[in-house]
Amino acid sequence: MKKILGFALMVVLLLAPVQQAFAASPDELDKKIAALEAYIERNYRSHEDTRLSVEELREIISEGAQWMNRAQEGNGHFAYEYDVYEGQYLDDDHIVRQGGALYQLGEIARYDTDNALGTHEVIESAIEYFEDLSVADTEDGEKILCITEDTDRTPCLLGATALAVTGMLGYVEAVPEKADEYDELIDDYMAYIMAMKKEGEGFRDKYRTGSSLVFLKESSFSNGEALLALVRYYKHKPSEEVKEMIDETFAYLAAKAEFENPLYLWIMAALKDMQQLWPSEEYVAYAQAFTEYRRAQLSRIHYTQKNYCASTEGLASAYSVLQGNVTDYELGRVRDEIDFWNKHNSVLQVTEVDAYRLIDDEQGMRLVQAPDVKNAQGGFLTSATVLTQRIDYTQHCLSAYLQTLVDVEGEVL
């Protein structure tokens, strides 16, 4: 009660100068009042026991997809990070997250074959961008192709190629007639991913073309991303070689019994498809144990103001693996956590009401204005106090909401 009374006092103090300054502009005053109402909704109403409706999920996905489309530049590259209340893009980038943007657009295309959200053209432009950044080499006498940050022989990062090719596989699944156009490119990228596999272990995270230098380090992120790419490639072009590599990779990661947060999202995405292809009690047991570990962690930080879409995305993938294979109580706890984080993350999506936003950070409580809220509309903020929109945060959010709509709710996009 004291917190609410304190906030009410703050509103009175804040609105007094606002009313004076904008007495001649009722529209601006209405926007400021809407910002205060939004602040109350975000910070003073619990997200517990709250489930977004199917209509809300569809609207969130549609707005987010449009933001992704607008983020693409003329050469197919995605503008990486937008400062909403400064109205400018920051000078930063990350090639793996560029690949993640294509991955997510491919996921949307799988459920939007009619291209109602206009992603197909964006996908094709992104594929061209990655092809321009690709460098060829040979490994064990076989042609491979990998994606670099630029073409001056910087190392290829496994995750960038894995995510980009998975996005391409999603697109040709949605539009099968495109397979003839992209199959050779897909095969060459997959040859690189498979060449990075270490005997009895995971994948080499980096590769430098034209060099005798061999990187042996693995990454939890790219191990999961590579596994997902292999599973999707198997669905596109089944082979015993790919299946054996999938089996060996899963056995290695499961035997490590290391529940690393960076691995969770991508291995759950892979297991979701693996369970459909080859139902296994081992997959379910691993997903159940890992998910309970993550669910328990997440349940203790419901107070956070940060974006947790990536974790929610992992939970949504795991839900499909667990459904029908665990008790209703256990599945219900996962669903409750998905619902909480979907609601929590939804307030970080910029909408029309966010032309003004009330924030409380190290500089104190203040009202900030977006120079161009339409440009920011649909993208997700990094947190309630870090008011930038990165392509990876919006990518993960879209995946979480898309899976909740299609796989958890059983609805169509």
QUIVENRA-V287822 format. One record per backbone hydrogen bond with DSSP energy under -0.5 kcal/mol. NH is the residue of the N-H (numbers start at 0). CO is the residue of the C=O. E is the energy in kcal/mol with one decimal. If there is no record, write none. Layout:
nh=<NH/NH>
co=<CO/CO>
e=<E/E>
This chain:
nh=<4/5/6/7/8/9/10/11/12/13/14/15/16/17/18/19/20/21/22/24/28/29/30/31/32/33/34/35/36/37/38/39/40/41/42/43/44/49/56/57/58/59/60/61/62/63/64/65/66/67/68/69/70/71/71/72/75/78/78/81/82/83/83/84/85/86/87/89/91/97/98/99/100/101/102/103/104/105/106/107/108/109/110/110/111/114/117/122/123/124/125/126/127/128/129/130/131/132/133/134/136/138/141/143/144/145/147/155/156/157/157/159/160/161/162/163/164/165/166/167/168/169/170/171/172/173/174/177/178/181/182/185/186/187/188/189/190/191/192/193/194/195/195/196/197/200/203/204/206/208/210/214/222/223/224/225/226/227/228/229/230/231/232/233/234/235/236/242/243/244/245/246/247/248/249/250/251/252/253/254/255/256/256/257/258/259/262/263/264/266/267/268/269/270/271/272/273/274/275/276/277/283/284/285/286/287/288/289/290/291/292/293/294/295/296/297/298/299/299/300/301/303/306/311/312/313/314/315/316/317/318/319/319/320/321/322/324/325/330/331/332/333/334/335/336/337/338/339/340/341/342/343/344/345/346/346/347/348/349/353/354/355/356/358/358/360/363/365/367/367/369/370/372/374/375/376/377/378/380/381/381/382/383/386/387/388/389/390/393/394/395/396/397/398/399/400/401/402/403/404/405/406/407/408/410>
co=<0/1/2/3/4/5/6/7/8/9/10/11/12/13/14/15/16/17/19/21/24/25/26/27/28/29/30/31/32/33/34/35/36/37/38/39/40/46/52/53/54/55/56/57/58/59/60/61/62/63/64/65/66/67/68/76/72/70/76/388/87/81/386/386/82/82/82/80/89/93/94/95/96/97/98/99/100/101/102/103/104/105/106/107/108/111/114/118/119/120/121/122/123/124/125/126/127/128/130/145/143/141/138/136/187/134/132/206/146/155/204/156/156/157/158/159/160/161/162/163/164/165/166/167/168/169/170/174/175/177/178/181/182/183/184/185/186/187/188/189/190/191/192/193/201/197/195/216/155/206/207/212/218/219/220/221/222/223/224/225/226/227/228/229/230/231/232/238/239/240/241/242/243/244/245/246/247/248/249/250/251/252/253/252/256/257/259/259/260/262/263/264/265/266/267/268/269/270/271/272/273/279/280/281/282/283/284/285/286/287/288/289/290/291/292/293/294/295/296/297/298/300/381/307/308/309/310/311/312/313/314/315/316/316/317/318/321/321/326/327/328/329/330/331/332/333/334/335/336/337/338/339/340/341/342/343/344/345/378/350/351/352/367/356/365/363/360/358/356/365/354/368/369/371/371/372/349/375/347/385/387/385/304/384/385/81/387/79/389/390/391/392/393/394/395/396/397/398/399/400/401/402/402/403/404>
e=<-2.7/-2.5/-2.0/-2.5/-2.2/-2.0/-2.4/-2.1/-2.4/-2.6/-2.9/-1.6/-0.8/-1.2/-3.1/-1.7/-2.7/-2.1/-0.8/-1.9/-2.0/-2.7/-1.9/-2.0/-2.5/-2.4/-1.8/-1.8/-2.4/-2.4/-1.9/-2.1/-2.3/-2.4/-2.3/-2.6/-0.5/-1.0/-2.3/-2.4/-2.1/-2.5/-2.3/-2.6/-2.6/-2.4/-2.7/-2.0/-1.8/-2.2/-2.3/-2.3/-1.7/-0.6/-1.1/-3.8/-2.0/-3.2/-0.5/-2.3/-3.2/-1.0/-1.6/-0.6/-0.9/-1.8/-1.2/-2.7/-1.7/-1.6/-2.1/-1.9/-1.5/-1.5/-2.4/-2.4/-2.0/-2.2/-1.9/-2.3/-2.3/-1.5/-0.7/-1.3/-1.0/-2.0/-1.2/-2.6/-2.1/-2.0/-2.2/-2.5/-1.8/-1.9/-2.4/-2.4/-2.1/-1.0/-1.1/-2.5/-2.0/-2.5/-1.5/-2.8/-1.6/-2.1/-1.9/-3.8/-0.9/-0.6/-2.9/-0.9/-1.4/-2.7/-2.5/-2.2/-2.7/-1.7/-2.0/-2.0/-2.4/-2.0/-1.8/-2.5/-1.6/-1.7/-2.7/-2.5/-2.0/-1.8/-2.6/-2.6/-2.8/-2.2/-2.2/-2.6/-2.1/-1.4/-2.0/-2.6/-1.8/-1.1/-0.6/-1.1/-3.2/-2.4/-2.7/-2.8/-1.6/-0.6/-1.0/-0.6/-2.4/-1.6/-2.3/-2.7/-2.0/-2.3/-2.1/-2.3/-2.2/-2.5/-2.4/-2.4/-1.9/-1.6/-3.3/-2.0/-2.6/-1.7/-2.3/-2.6/-2.5/-2.2/-2.6/-2.5/-2.2/-2.5/-3.0/-2.1/-1.4/-0.8/-0.6/-0.6/-0.7/-2.1/-1.3/-1.2/-0.7/-2.4/-2.1/-1.5/-1.9/-2.7/-2.0/-1.1/-2.5/-2.9/-0.8/-2.2/-3.5/-1.7/-2.8/-2.4/-2.7/-2.9/-2.3/-2.5/-2.4/-2.2/-1.7/-2.2/-3.4/-2.3/-1.6/-2.8/-2.4/-0.6/-1.1/-1.6/-0.5/-1.9/-2.0/-1.8/-2.8/-1.8/-2.1/-2.4/-2.0/-2.5/-2.2/-1.0/-0.6/-1.0/-2.5/-2.3/-2.8/-1.0/-2.6/-2.6/-1.8/-1.4/-2.4/-2.6/-1.7/-2.3/-2.8/-2.4/-2.3/-2.5/-2.0/-2.8/-3.0/-1.5/-1.0/-0.7/-1.8/-1.5/-2.6/-1.8/-1.2/-0.9/-2.4/-0.6/-2.7/-1.5/-2.3/-2.4/-2.6/-0.5/-2.9/-0.5/-0.6/-0.8/-1.0/-1.3/-2.9/-1.8/-2.6/-0.8/-1.7/-1.6/-1.8/-0.9/-1.3/-2.7/-0.6/-2.0/-1.9/-2.3/-2.6/-2.2/-2.6/-2.0/-2.3/-2.5/-2.7/-2.6/-2.0/-2.4/-2.8/-1.9/-1.9/-2.7/-2.5>
